[in-house]
Amino acid sequence: MKIRSVTYAGTIAKRDGPAPGTLAQVAFSGRSNVGKSSLINTLLQRTRSKIAHVSATPGKTQALNFYEVNEDFYLVDLPGYGYARVPEKMREAWGDLIDWYLSESNSVRGVVHLVDGRHKPTAHDLRMIEYLATVGLPTLVVLTKFDKLKRSERQTAVTRALETLGVDESQLLPFSSKTGEGRDDLLSALEGLINQER
C-alpha cells in the first residue's frame, strides 16, 4: 500500500457519536506513552507536518480520532490507557467509549495493538488482547521503539511478547518510528485487514 493522501476526518468523544463516514476502519490501541502518535505519523509519512499530535504528557488522546487515508479507509486513534494521573472517572469513560466503539461498529476491520518492545507486556495489554478476542476482531500486535533494543535483545522481546500475550507469530510486527523499520510490513498487514469483510 502506498500512502497517497491523509486528512483528519473527525472525532467521537462520547458513546453513540456518529462516525465521519462509512469507510472501513482500523483502530490503533495501546498504553499511554507507547508511541502511538509517533507510529501513526511515521506510518502515514507525516513526520514533518504531524497529523497525530505527539505529546510529552501521556493521556492526551481523550477521544476517538479518525484519519481518512487514500479516501479508502479510516485509521482510528483510540485513547491510551493505564496512565495513573488521569482521574479514574475519565479512565472509566474512555474504557466505556472504546468498548462501545469496538463492539458496536460494523465498520471496524481489526485492531493494531501497540506494546513497548523494551518491556514485558502489561496486565492491561493482556486484558486488551483477551477482550479483542471476545469481540471477534482480528488483531495485530506491534512492538514499538524497536530501534532502542540491541540486536541481541530483539528476539527475546519477540518471544516474550508471544508468550505473554498468547498471539501467533504472524500477528506480531516489530516497528521503529525513528528508523521506519516495520513500516512496509505494517502497511501490508493493514491492507489485508481493510480488504476483509467483517
Backbone torsions as a table, in degrees:
resi	resn	phi	psi	omega
1	MET	NA	133.6	173.2
2	LYS	-105.8	140.2	178.2
3	ILE	-87.0	112.6	-179.1
4	ARG	-100.0	-33.9	-178.7
5	SER	-153.6	146.0	177.1
6	VAL	-141.1	128.3	175.3
7	THR	-136.6	145.5	173.3
8	TYR	-72.4	125.1	-171.7
9	ALA	-105.6	-18.5	179.9
10	GLY	146.3	-179.4	-173.5
11	THR	-138.3	143.6	167.4
12	ILE	-114.7	121.2	-175.8
13	ALA	-105.5	-11.8	179.5
14	LYS	-150.2	163.1	-179.8
15	ARG	-51.9	147.2	176.1
16	ASP	68.6	10.1	174.4
17	GLY	-70.1	143.6	-177.9
18	PRO	-74.1	139.2	173.2
19	ALA	-70.9	154.7	-177.4
20	PRO	-70.6	-10.0	-179.1
21	GLY	-177.7	-170.8	-173.4
22	THR	-110.3	11.1	-179.8
23	LEU	-67.3	158.9	173.7
24	ALA	-59.4	150.3	-176.3
25	GLN	-129.8	143.0	170.8
26	VAL	-125.6	124.1	-176.4
27	ALA	-96.3	146.4	177.3
28	PHE	-115.7	123.7	-177.9
29	SER	-125.6	166.2	177.3
30	GLY	159.4	166.0	177.4
31	ARG	-63.0	154.6	172.5
32	SER	-57.2	139.1	176.7
33	ASN	73.2	18.9	179.3
34	VAL	-84.0	-10.0	179.7
35	GLY	99.8	26.1	-175.5
36	LYS	-65.7	-48.5	-179.2
37	SER	-63.8	-40.6	178.3
38	SER	-63.0	-42.3	178.9
39	LEU	-62.9	-44.9	-179.4
40	ILE	-60.9	-43.6	179.0
41	ASN	-63.5	-41.1	177.9
42	THR	-67.0	-44.7	-179.1
43	LEU	-59.5	-41.0	-176.1
44	LEU	-93.7	9.2	178.7
45	GLN	57.9	44.7	178.7
46	ARG	-121.5	44.7	-176.4
47	THR	-76.8	-22.6	177.4
48	ARG	-90.7	-57.6	175.5
49	SER	-100.0	86.9	-171.4
50	LYS	-63.5	136.5	176.9
51	ILE	-97.9	-33.9	175.0
52	ALA	-98.8	123.9	-174.8
53	HIS	-69.9	126.2	177.5
54	VAL	-97.8	123.3	-177.7
55	SER	-121.4	146.3	175.2
56	ALA	-76.5	-15.3	-179.9
57	THR	-99.6	117.3	179.2
58	PRO	-62.5	155.0	175.2
59	GLY	85.0	16.1	-177.5
60	LYS	-76.2	-31.9	177.9
61	THR	-76.8	112.6	-173.8
62	GLN	-117.9	10.0	-179.3
63	ALA	-149.5	178.1	174.4
64	LEU	-88.1	114.3	-179.7
65	ASN	-101.3	126.6	-176.5
66	PHE	-104.5	130.0	175.3
67	TYR	-121.1	123.0	179.6
68	GLU	-85.2	125.0	-175.4
69	VAL	-115.0	125.3	176.7
70	ASN	56.4	21.0	-176.1
71	GLU	55.3	26.7	-171.4
72	ASP	-122.4	-34.9	-179.2
73	PHE	-156.2	165.5	175.7
74	TYR	-105.2	131.2	166.5
75	LEU	-93.9	125.2	-174.1
76	VAL	-115.0	119.8	-179.5
77	ASP	-91.1	112.5	-179.8
78	LEU	-86.9	153.9	175.8
79	PRO	-58.8	140.1	174.8
80	GLY	-69.9	156.7	-178.9
81	TYR	-128.7	166.7	174.2
82	GLY	87.7	9.1	-179.3
83	TYR	-92.7	115.2	-169.0
84	ALA	-64.9	-28.4	-174.4
85	ARG	-79.7	-7.9	174.9
86	VAL	-78.3	131.8	-179.8
87	PRO	-54.8	145.3	-174.6
88	GLU	-58.6	-39.2	-179.7
89	LYS	-62.2	-37.1	179.2
90	MET	-68.9	-40.8	177.7
91	ARG	-61.1	-41.0	178.7
92	GLU	-64.6	-40.0	179.7
93	ALA	-64.1	-41.4	177.7
94	TRP	-62.0	-45.2	-179.7
95	GLY	-60.9	-40.8	178.6
96	ASP	-64.0	-42.1	179.6
97	LEU	-64.0	-46.2	-179.3
98	ILE	-64.8	-42.8	179.6
99	ASP	-61.2	-47.0	178.4
100	TRP	-59.1	-47.1	-175.8
101	TYR	-64.2	-48.9	-174.6
102	LEU	-72.7	-30.4	-176.7
103	SER	-90.0	-23.0	-174.4
104	GLU	-103.4	-26.0	-175.0
105	SER	-79.8	125.1	176.9
106	ASN	-82.9	-6.5	-177.3
107	SER	-89.7	-12.2	-178.4
108	VAL	-76.4	119.6	-178.1
109	ARG	-91.9	-20.4	-179.6
110	GLY	174.2	175.8	-178.2
111	VAL	-129.2	135.8	172.0
112	VAL	-103.3	112.2	-177.2
113	HIS	-102.4	125.1	-176.1
114	LEU	-96.2	135.0	177.4
115	VAL	-130.2	135.6	177.1
116	ASP	-66.2	114.0	-175.8
117	GLY	-63.6	-15.7	-177.9
118	ARG	-79.5	-16.8	-172.7
119	HIS	-128.5	161.4	174.1
120	LYS	-65.6	137.7	175.7
121	PRO	-54.5	143.3	-176.0
122	THR	-86.9	173.4	174.9
123	ALA	-61.5	-34.4	176.5
124	HIS	-61.1	-43.4	179.4
125	ASP	-61.2	-45.9	-178.8
126	LEU	-62.9	-41.5	178.7
127	ARG	-62.3	-39.5	179.9
128	MET	-65.0	-44.3	179.1
129	ILE	-62.1	-42.5	178.9
130	GLU	-65.3	-39.7	178.5
131	TYR	-62.8	-45.3	-179.2
132	LEU	-61.7	-33.9	176.8
133	ALA	-66.8	-37.6	-178.7
134	THR	-69.8	-32.4	178.8
135	VAL	-89.3	-1.0	172.5
136	GLY	75.6	29.0	-179.9
137	LEU	-97.4	128.4	173.1
138	PRO	-56.4	139.0	-173.8
139	THR	-131.4	134.7	169.7
140	LEU	-110.8	139.0	174.9
141	VAL	-108.4	124.2	179.7
142	VAL	-111.3	124.3	176.0
143	LEU	-87.8	109.9	-176.7
144	THR	-85.4	168.9	175.3
145	LYS	58.5	33.9	-174.8
146	PHE	-67.5	-23.4	178.9
147	ASP	-66.7	-19.7	-178.7
148	LYS	-82.0	-6.1	179.2
149	LEU	-94.7	140.8	172.2
150	LYS	-69.3	156.7	-179.6
151	ARG	-56.0	-37.2	-178.6
152	SER	-69.4	-17.8	-177.1
153	GLU	-94.3	-14.1	-170.6
154	ARG	-66.5	-47.7	-179.5
155	GLN	-65.5	-34.4	176.6
156	THR	-61.1	-42.3	179.8
157	ALA	-63.7	-41.8	179.4
158	VAL	-64.6	-48.3	-179.5
159	THR	-61.2	-42.6	179.9
160	ARG	-60.1	-44.4	-179.6
161	ALA	-67.0	-42.5	179.6
162	LEU	-60.9	-44.9	-177.4
163	GLU	-70.7	-39.9	-176.9
164	THR	-71.2	-41.4	-174.0
165	LEU	-93.9	-15.2	178.4
166	GLY	67.9	29.0	178.5
167	VAL	-97.8	164.8	178.6
168	ASP	-81.4	151.8	-178.7
169	GLU	-59.1	-29.8	179.6
170	SER	-69.4	-14.4	179.8
171	GLN	-92.9	-2.6	-171.3
172	LEU	-111.4	131.2	-179.8
173	LEU	-134.2	126.6	170.6
174	PRO	-75.7	150.5	-178.1
175	PHE	-151.4	145.1	173.0
176	SER	-133.0	118.3	176.4
177	SER	-69.5	-24.9	-177.8
178	LYS	-75.7	-45.2	-175.6
179	THR	-101.0	-15.4	-176.6
180	GLY	84.4	2.4	177.9
181	GLU	-57.3	131.4	178.1
182	GLY	90.2	-7.1	-176.1
183	ARG	-61.9	-49.8	-178.0
184	ASP	-62.0	-40.3	179.2
185	ASP	-64.3	-40.2	-179.7
186	LEU	-68.9	-39.6	177.1
187	LEU	-61.8	-41.1	177.8
188	SER	-63.8	-41.5	179.1
189	ALA	-65.2	-39.5	177.5
190	LEU	-61.6	-42.8	179.5
191	GLU	-59.0	-40.1	177.6
192	GLY	-63.2	-40.8	178.9
193	LEU	-65.7	-44.7	-175.4
194	ILE	-63.6	-36.4	-173.7
195	ASN	-84.7	0.0	178.3
196	GLN	-95.9	154.0	177.1
197	GLU	-89.6	144.9	175.5
198	ARG	-95.9	NA	NA
